[in-house]
Amino acid sequence: MDLLRKFQKIIKMASRVKKNDVAEALGLPDEELFVKLMDWSDQFPFKIDGDMIVVDDSAGFVNALDRQFAA
């Protein structure tokens, strides 16, 4: 499964998740996850608060991902 799709599934379950839990679920070292998050941050509405990934607008996040996959 594509990393972005896995990330989408995680965010659908929780609007706030620890970065290290996401890294583990995606099978990435923390440094690689951070690079991915930097790449994805231009396209999807989330922020990093300490060691948490926070999505204030889950519906907006999922809609942005759905548009990405529909293209």
N, CA, C and O atoms as CSV, one atom per row, in Angstrom:
chain,resi,resn,atom,element,x,y,z
A,1,MET,N,N,0.850,-1.188,0.000
A,1,MET,CA,C,0.000,0.000,0.000
A,1,MET,C,C,0.894,1.250,0.000
A,1,MET,O,O,1.918,1.300,0.683
A,2,ASP,N,N,0.500,2.206,-0.746
A,2,ASP,CA,C,1.208,3.475,-0.849
A,2,ASP,C,C,1.274,4.171,0.520
A,2,ASP,O,O,0.314,4.124,1.289
A,3,LEU,N,N,2.399,4.809,0.814
A,3,LEU,CA,C,2.580,5.483,2.111
A,3,LEU,C,C,1.514,6.541,2.360
A,3,LEU,O,O,1.011,6.673,3.476
A,4,LEU,N,N,1.175,7.288,1.327
A,4,LEU,CA,C,0.184,8.340,1.488
A,4,LEU,C,C,-1.190,7.764,1.821
A,4,LEU,O,O,-1.927,8.347,2.616
A,5,ARG,N,N,-1.535,6.640,1.229
A,5,ARG,CA,C,-2.820,5.985,1.541
A,5,ARG,C,C,-2.831,5.471,2.982
A,5,ARG,O,O,-3.845,5.567,3.673
A,6,LYS,N,N,-1.706,4.931,3.428
A,6,LYS,CA,C,-1.617,4.488,4.826
A,6,LYS,C,C,-1.766,5.672,5.770
A,6,LYS,O,O,-2.454,5.591,6.788
A,7,PHE,N,N,-1.108,6.775,5.416
A,7,PHE,CA,C,-1.204,7.987,6.227
A,7,PHE,C,C,-2.659,8.449,6.281
A,7,PHE,O,O,-3.142,8.854,7.338
A,8,GLN,N,N,-3.353,8.390,5.153
A,8,GLN,CA,C,-4.765,8.758,5.100
A,8,GLN,C,C,-5.589,7.894,6.058
A,8,GLN,O,O,-6.440,8.411,6.782
A,9,LYS,N,N,-5.344,6.590,6.066
A,9,LYS,CA,C,-6.086,5.694,6.959
A,9,LYS,C,C,-5.844,6.052,8.421
A,9,LYS,O,O,-6.767,6.019,9.234
A,10,ILE,N,N,-4.612,6.389,8.750
A,10,ILE,CA,C,-4.288,6.765,10.125
A,10,ILE,C,C,-5.045,8.032,10.515
A,10,ILE,O,O,-5.628,8.101,11.597
A,11,ILE,N,N,-5.036,9.034,9.636
A,11,ILE,CA,C,-5.686,10.311,9.936
A,11,ILE,C,C,-7.207,10.161,9.986
A,11,ILE,O,O,-7.873,10.914,10.697
A,12,LYS,N,N,-7.762,9.209,9.249
A,12,LYS,CA,C,-9.203,8.964,9.331
A,12,LYS,C,C,-9.585,8.430,10.708
A,12,LYS,O,O,-10.700,8.657,11.179
A,13,MET,N,N,-8.653,7.716,11.357
A,13,MET,CA,C,-8.925,7.131,12.670
A,13,MET,C,C,-8.776,8.145,13.792
A,13,MET,O,O,-9.503,8.092,14.784
A,14,ALA,N,N,-7.833,9.069,13.638
A,14,ALA,CA,C,-7.542,10.012,14.723
A,14,ALA,C,C,-7.072,11.330,14.131
A,14,ALA,O,O,-6.315,11.345,13.161
A,15,SER,N,N,-7.517,12.426,14.709
A,15,SER,CA,C,-7.090,13.729,14.206
A,15,SER,C,C,-5.784,14.187,14.856
A,15,SER,O,O,-5.230,15.228,14.502
A,16,ARG,N,N,-5.305,13.391,15.811
A,16,ARG,CA,C,-4.067,13.703,16.530
A,16,ARG,C,C,-3.332,12.392,16.772
A,16,ARG,O,O,-3.871,11.479,17.398
A,17,VAL,N,N,-2.098,12.299,16.275
A,17,VAL,CA,C,-1.356,11.053,16.407
A,17,VAL,C,C,0.137,11.361,16.586
A,17,VAL,O,O,0.654,12.334,16.038
A,18,LYS,N,N,0.808,10.518,17.357
A,18,LYS,CA,C,2.240,10.710,17.604
A,18,LYS,C,C,3.025,10.422,16.329
A,18,LYS,O,O,2.745,9.468,15.603
A,19,LYS,N,N,4.024,11.282,16.078
A,19,LYS,CA,C,4.851,11.103,14.886
A,19,LYS,C,C,5.519,9.736,14.877
A,19,LYS,O,O,5.579,9.087,13.834
A,20,ASN,N,N,6.025,9.288,16.031
A,20,ASN,CA,C,6.722,8.000,16.040
A,20,ASN,C,C,5.768,6.836,15.771
A,20,ASN,O,O,6.190,5.820,15.220
A,21,ASP,N,N,4.488,6.959,16.149
A,21,ASP,CA,C,3.511,5.927,15.825
A,21,ASP,C,C,3.251,5.882,14.320
A,21,ASP,O,O,3.103,4.806,13.740
A,22,VAL,N,N,3.197,7.056,13.693
A,22,VAL,CA,C,3.004,7.121,12.240
A,22,VAL,C,C,4.227,6.538,11.528
A,22,VAL,O,O,4.090,5.767,10.578
A,23,ALA,N,N,5.410,6.907,11.988
A,23,ALA,CA,C,6.639,6.384,11.386
A,23,ALA,C,C,6.657,4.862,11.458
A,23,ALA,O,O,6.998,4.193,10.482
A,24,GLU,N,N,6.293,4.321,12.608
A,24,GLU,CA,C,6.279,2.870,12.778
A,24,GLU,C,C,5.241,2.227,11.860
A,24,GLU,O,O,5.527,1.215,11.219
A,25,ALA,N,N,4.043,2.803,11.790
A,25,ALA,CA,C,2.983,2.256,10.946
A,25,ALA,C,C,3.364,2.296,9.465
A,25,ALA,O,O,2.979,1.415,8.697
A,26,LEU,N,N,4.119,3.318,9.071
A,26,LEU,CA,C,4.527,3.445,7.672
A,26,LEU,C,C,5.836,2.717,7.376
A,26,LEU,O,O,6.251,2.618,6.221
A,27,GLY,N,N,6.484,2.207,8.428
A,27,GLY,CA,C,7.745,1.492,8.243
A,27,GLY,C,C,8.896,2.413,7.861
A,27,GLY,O,O,9.776,2.038,7.087
A,28,LEU,N,N,8.878,3.627,8.416
A,28,LEU,CA,C,9.898,4.624,8.103
A,28,LEU,C,C,10.648,5.039,9.360
A,28,LEU,O,O,10.064,5.090,10.442
A,29,PRO,N,N,11.944,5.336,9.225
A,29,PRO,CA,C,12.637,5.962,10.349
A,29,PRO,C,C,12.082,7.379,10.537
A,29,PRO,O,O,11.543,7.964,9.598
A,30,ASP,N,N,12.211,7.923,11.738
A,30,ASP,CA,C,11.677,9.247,12.048
A,30,ASP,C,C,12.157,10.316,11.064
A,30,ASP,O,O,11.390,11.194,10.668
A,31,GLU,N,N,13.431,10.235,10.673
A,31,GLU,CA,C,13.987,11.242,9.764
A,31,GLU,C,C,13.297,11.190,8.407
A,31,GLU,O,O,13.011,12.231,7.815
A,32,GLU,N,N,13.027,9.988,7.912
A,32,GLU,CA,C,12.352,9.843,6.618
A,32,GLU,C,C,10.904,10.317,6.704
A,32,GLU,O,O,10.395,10.939,5.771
A,33,LEU,N,N,10.249,10.025,7.811
A,33,LEU,CA,C,8.877,10.497,7.991
A,33,LEU,C,C,8.841,12.013,7.933
A,33,LEU,O,O,7.961,12.587,7.291
A,34,PHE,N,N,9.778,12.665,8.589
A,34,PHE,CA,C,9.794,14.125,8.602
A,34,PHE,C,C,9.922,14.679,7.184
A,34,PHE,O,O,9.264,15.661,6.842
A,35,VAL,N,N,10.755,14.061,6.367
A,35,VAL,CA,C,10.911,14.488,4.972
A,35,VAL,C,C,9.594,14.302,4.221
A,35,VAL,O,O,9.186,15.179,3.460
A,36,LYS,N,N,8.927,13.165,4.430
A,36,LYS,CA,C,7.626,12.916,3.786
A,36,LYS,C,C,6.611,13.964,4.233
A,36,LYS,O,O,5.870,14.504,3.411
A,37,LEU,N,N,6.577,14.250,5.521
A,37,LEU,CA,C,5.628,15.237,6.030
A,37,LEU,C,C,5.889,16.615,5.412
A,37,LEU,O,O,4.950,17.349,5.106
A,38,MET,N,N,7.163,16.960,5.232
A,38,MET,CA,C,7.478,18.237,4.590
A,38,MET,C,C,6.950,18.251,3.155
A,38,MET,O,O,6.402,19.259,2.707
A,39,ASP,N,N,7.110,17.150,2.438
A,39,ASP,CA,C,6.600,17.057,1.067
A,39,ASP,C,C,5.081,17.159,1.031
A,39,ASP,O,O,4.524,17.842,0.172
A,40,TRP,N,N,4.417,16.491,1.949
A,40,TRP,CA,C,2.951,16.429,1.956
A,40,TRP,C,C,2.318,17.701,2.513
A,40,TRP,O,O,1.146,17.968,2.249
A,41,SER,N,N,3.070,18.487,3.276
A,41,SER,CA,C,2.479,19.637,3.960
A,41,SER,C,C,1.955,20.700,3.002
A,41,SER,O,O,1.045,21.446,3.364
A,42,ASP,N,N,2.495,20.790,1.804
A,42,ASP,CA,C,2.011,21.763,0.820
A,42,ASP,C,C,0.647,21.373,0.256
A,42,ASP,O,O,-0.107,22.228,-0.208
A,43,GLN,N,N,0.339,20.084,0.300
A,43,GLN,CA,C,-0.873,19.571,-0.328
A,43,GLN,C,C,-2.004,19.285,0.654
A,43,GLN,O,O,-3.174,19.293,0.272
A,44,PHE,N,N,-1.666,19.035,1.907
A,44,PHE,CA,C,-2.658,18.565,2.865
A,44,PHE,C,C,-2.620,19.374,4.155
A,44,PHE,O,O,-1.546,19.746,4.627
A,45,PRO,N,N,-3.801,19.647,4.728
A,45,PRO,CA,C,-3.891,20.508,5.918
A,45,PRO,C,C,-3.615,19.778,7.236
A,45,PRO,O,O,-4.539,19.280,7.878
A,46,PHE,N,N,-2.356,19.719,7.631
A,46,PHE,CA,C,-1.997,19.196,8.945
A,46,PHE,C,C,-0.857,20.031,9.480
A,46,PHE,O,O,-0.215,20.775,8.738
A,47,LYS,N,N,-0.607,19.906,10.769
A,47,LYS,CA,C,0.524,20.611,11.370
A,47,LYS,C,C,1.189,19.687,12.373
A,47,LYS,O,O,0.620,18.674,12.781
A,48,ILE,N,N,2.388,20.048,12.761
A,48,ILE,CA,C,3.130,19.291,13.770
A,48,ILE,C,C,3.172,20.143,15.024
A,48,ILE,O,O,3.577,21.306,14.994
A,49,ASP,N,N,2.746,19.542,16.128
A,49,ASP,CA,C,2.747,20.210,17.423
A,49,ASP,C,C,3.559,19.335,18.368
A,49,ASP,O,O,3.051,18.359,18.921
A,50,GLY,N,N,4.830,19.695,18.546
A,50,GLY,CA,C,5.717,18.862,19.359
A,50,GLY,C,C,5.957,17.538,18.669
A,50,GLY,O,O,6.473,17.502,17.552
A,51,ASP,N,N,5.587,16.450,19.322
A,51,ASP,CA,C,5.771,15.141,18.696
A,51,ASP,C,C,4.444,14.572,18.182
A,51,ASP,O,O,4.298,13.363,17.998
A,52,MET,N,N,3.477,15.478,17.954
A,52,MET,CA,C,2.163,15.064,17.451
A,52,MET,C,C,1.918,15.632,16.051
A,52,MET,O,O,2.333,16.749,15.740
A,53,ILE,N,N,1.241,14.848,15.220
A,53,ILE,CA,C,0.712,15.329,13.952
A,53,ILE,C,C,-0.747,15.633,14.212
A,53,ILE,O,O,-1.490,14.779,14.694
A,54,VAL,N,N,-1.157,16.847,13.894
A,54,VAL,CA,C,-2.499,17.315,14.229
A,54,VAL,C,C,-3.226,17.737,12.948
A,54,VAL,O,O,-2.693,18.487,12.130
A,55,VAL,N,N,-4.453,17.235,12.799
A,55,VAL,CA,C,-5.314,17.625,11.685
A,55,VAL,C,C,-6.542,18.275,12.296
A,55,VAL,O,O,-7.369,17.604,12.913
A,56,ASP,N,N,-6.660,19.595,12.119
A,56,ASP,CA,C,-7.813,20.319,12.662
A,56,ASP,C,C,-9.066,20.077,11.846
A,56,ASP,O,O,-10.172,20.069,12.386
A,57,ASP,N,N,-8.897,19.878,10.543
A,57,ASP,CA,C,-10.024,19.685,9.637
A,57,ASP,C,C,-9.885,18.324,8.969
A,57,ASP,O,O,-9.387,18.235,7.847
A,58,SER,N,N,-10.317,17.263,9.646
A,58,SER,CA,C,-10.182,15.910,9.113
A,58,SER,C,C,-10.885,15.749,7.777
A,58,SER,O,O,-10.358,15.108,6.869
A,59,ALA,N,N,-12.069,16.327,7.653
A,59,ALA,CA,C,-12.823,16.210,6.400
A,59,ALA,C,C,-12.059,16.886,5.264
A,59,ALA,O,O,-11.986,16.342,4.161
A,60,GLY,N,N,-11.495,18.054,5.516
A,60,GLY,CA,C,-10.704,18.743,4.507
A,60,GLY,C,C,-9.472,17.953,4.117
A,60,GLY,O,O,-9.099,17.913,2.945
A,61,PHE,N,N,-8.840,17.323,5.098
A,61,PHE,CA,C,-7.662,16.506,4.842
A,61,PHE,C,C,-8.021,15.324,3.950
A,61,PHE,O,O,-7.345,15.061,2.956
A,62,VAL,N,N,-9.085,14.613,4.306
A,62,VAL,CA,C,-9.507,13.443,3.537
A,62,VAL,C,C,-9.945,13.860,2.135
A,62,VAL,O,O,-9.643,13.161,1.167
A,63,ASN,N,N,-10.650,14.983,2.007
A,63,ASN,CA,C,-11.058,15.469,0.681
A,63,ASN,C,C,-9.845,15.802,-0.181
A,63,ASN,O,O,-9.834,15.509,-1.376
A,64,ALA,N,N,-8.828,16.411,0.417
A,64,ALA,CA,C,-7.611,16.729,-0.333
A,64,ALA,C,C,-6.927,15.459,-0.810
A,64,ALA,O,O,-6.443,15.401,-1.941
A,65,LEU,N,N,-6.884,14.445,0.041
A,65,LEU,CA,C,-6.295,13.165,-0.360
A,65,LEU,C,C,-7.116,12.505,-1.453
A,65,LEU,O,O,-6.556,11.984,-2.418
A,66,ASP,N,N,-8.425,12.520,-1.317
A,66,ASP,CA,C,-9.291,11.915,-2.325
A,66,ASP,C,C,-9.085,12.589,-3.686
A,66,ASP,O,O,-9.046,11.911,-4.712
A,67,ARG,N,N,-8.956,13.905,-3.697
A,67,ARG,CA,C,-8.703,14.629,-4.956
A,67,ARG,C,C,-7.359,14.213,-5.539
A,67,ARG,O,O,-7.225,14.073,-6.755
A,68,GLN,N,N,-6.370,14.016,-4.685
A,68,GLN,CA,C,-5.037,13.605,-5.142
A,68,GLN,C,C,-5.119,12.248,-5.839
A,68,GLN,O,O,-4.522,12.061,-6.899
A,69,PHE,N,N,-5.851,11.304,-5.254
A,69,PHE,CA,C,-5.915,9.959,-5.806
A,69,PHE,C,C,-6.830,9.870,-7.021
A,69,PHE,O,O,-6.685,8.960,-7.837
A,70,ALA,N,N,-7.759,10.792,-7.148
A,70,ALA,CA,C,-8.680,10.791,-8.295
A,70,ALA,C,C,-8.004,11.312,-9.549
A,70,ALA,O,O,-8.425,10.996,-10.662
A,71,ALA,N,N,-6.953,12.110,-9.375
A,71,ALA,CA,C,-6.275,12.713,-10.530
A,71,ALA,C,C,-5.522,11.699,-11.355
A,71,ALA,O,O,-4.902,12.056,-12.357
